[in-house]
Amino acid sequence: MPKPNEVNPSNYEVKNILFDNGEFSIVIGTWEKTEKNVLAMRWNGDNEDKGYPKTFGHPVWFIIHDELKQPIIASLMNNDSQLVSKLLER
């Protein structure tokens, strides 16, 4: 089971892990070396499975559409009071 900081395809750079319960992760990062922060998520899998999504057996991130970024972050903020400081680190 890859951890969120171990999923580093060349086209997405993780900046902050917003949610990780071991099975599912949501992160914020940059897509294709742009300055724009985008939200991404994935199921992490288990010891034998590299989760979903994956490309050619390598774990990758699923990019969330910008219109959904705010509601997802707002929902996470209700559950994690330290999330605002994580988002402002960059």
C-alpha positions in Angstrom: 0.0 0.0 0.0 1.7 3.2 -1.1 1.6 6.2 1.2 0.6 9.5 -0.3 4.1 10.9 -0.2 5.3 7.9 -2.1 3.0 8.5 -5.1 5.0 10.9 -7.2 4.3 10.6 -10.9 6.4 13.0 -13.0 3.3 15.2 -13.9 2.0 15.8 -10.3 3.9 17.1 -7.3 2.3 16.7 -3.9 2.5 19.9 -1.8 0.4 18.9 1.2 -1.5 15.8 2.4 -4.9 17.0 3.4 -6.5 13.6 4.3 -5.0 10.2 4.8 -6.7 7.4 6.7 -4.4 4.7 5.3 -7.0 3.5 2.8 -7.8 6.8 1.0 -5.9 10.0 0.5 -6.6 13.6 -0.6 -3.7 15.9 -1.4 -3.1 19.3 -2.9 -0.3 19.8 -5.4 0.8 21.1 -8.8 -0.1 19.5 -12.1 2.6 19.4 -14.8 4.8 22.0 -13.0 2.3 24.8 -13.1 1.9 27.2 -10.2 -1.9 26.3 -9.9 -2.7 24.1 -6.9 -5.0 21.3 -7.8 -6.8 18.7 -5.6 -6.2 15.0 -6.2 -7.2 11.8 -4.5 -6.7 8.0 -4.6 -7.5 4.7 -2.9 -4.2 3.5 -1.5 -4.8 -0.3 -1.9 -3.4 -2.9 0.4 -0.1 -4.7 0.8 -0.5 -6.5 -2.6 -2.5 -3.9 -4.5 -1.1 -0.5 -5.4 -4.6 1.1 -5.2 -6.5 3.1 -7.7 -5.8 4.9 -9.9 -2.7 3.4 -11.3 -1.0 3.5 -14.7 1.0 0.5 -15.9 1.1 -0.8 -12.3 2.4 2.6 -10.9 0.2 4.5 -8.5 -1.0 8.0 -9.7 -3.4 10.7 -8.6 -6.9 11.4 -9.8 -7.3 15.2 -10.3 -10.5 16.7 -8.9 -12.3 19.3 -11.1 -11.8 22.9 -9.8 -15.5 23.4 -9.2 -15.4 20.6 -6.6 -12.2 21.8 -4.8 -13.9 24.2 -2.5 -16.7 21.9 -1.2 -14.2 19.1 -0.6 -11.8 21.3 1.3 -14.6 22.9 3.3 -15.8 19.4 4.3 -12.3 18.4 5.3 -12.0 21.6 7.4 -15.0 20.6 9.4 -13.1 17.5 10.5 -9.6 18.9 10.8 -8.9 22.3 12.5 -5.2 22.2 11.4 -6.1 22.0 7.7 -6.0 25.8 7.1 -2.4 25.9 8.3 -1.5 23.0 6.0 -3.0 24.8 3.0 -1.2 28.1 3.9 2.3 26.4 4.1 3.0 26.9 0.5 
